Amino acid sequence: MKLIKIFTISFLSLFLSATYAFSSTLDDIVQSGVLKVGTTGDFPGWSFKNPVTDEYEGFDIDVANKLAESMGVKIEFVATDWKNLVSGVVSSKYHMTSSASITAQRAITAGYSDSYYGTGTVAMTLQKNSDSIDSWEKINDSNIKVAVTLGTVFEGEAKKSFPDSKLVAVEAPAREYQEVLSGRADVSLTSKVDALKLVNLYPELSIVNLNEPKNAKLFAILLPRGDQEWINYINHWIADQKNKGFFSQTAEKFGL
């Protein structure tokens, strides 16, 4: 009996020690007074670092600022790129990311919040090529060069959708559409919402499958996978802001 009591007490002590030794990201943010958000700054309308103001702007930036305001903390944007987006949150370089497409591969390593926006993939080409490259099927050709940004979901989609095409992968801060503008590629892949912004910035670009985007995907925040307290907090916040209309109003603000 004494041995059972000793074992029970020892087990409880170890359990309580392990429980209280764990510090959630949520606790760290509240104690430090700073929310660190990893963002690429290369997607107009979503996360874009304005070269004139040197400030981040877009839907994702407004979301992060609103979250920091709700938490009563300051915000710090940490520059990253798509290739290192997941590793940055896993290594605690930042507490969360701006939005990223939900994929099974990313979810193996990092956690996700609930989704709060969705879109699909479109192809872009030059206006002067829009008659010859006018469908998704015509892109899958050995004479066509398809540009993507390394680390994005579009890299994998290009390999699956266009096995006969030549893949041109660029590394951030370069962007795939720049390859089309320069003539180094015939087509680039991105999200529909990003493409709509790009054609306004660069009228020489054209969207191939505007009305029939492919590979519908949901956007969410990447978070430390094992920190359920922090994930729960973000999900409760997202549900509350959805109910208040914040996401729909912000999307409308940026024409998304």
Secondary structure by P-SEA (a helix, b strand, c coil): caaaaaaaaaaaaaaaaaaaacccaaaaaaaacbbbbbbcccccccccccccccccccaaaaaaaaaaaaacbbbbbbbbcccaaaaaaaaccccccccccccccccccccccccccbbbbbbbbccccccccccccccccccbbbbbccccaaaaaaaaacccbbbbbbcccccaaaaaaacccccccccaaaaaaaaaacccccccccccccccbbbbbbcccccaaaaaaaaaaaaaaaaaaaaaaaaaaacc
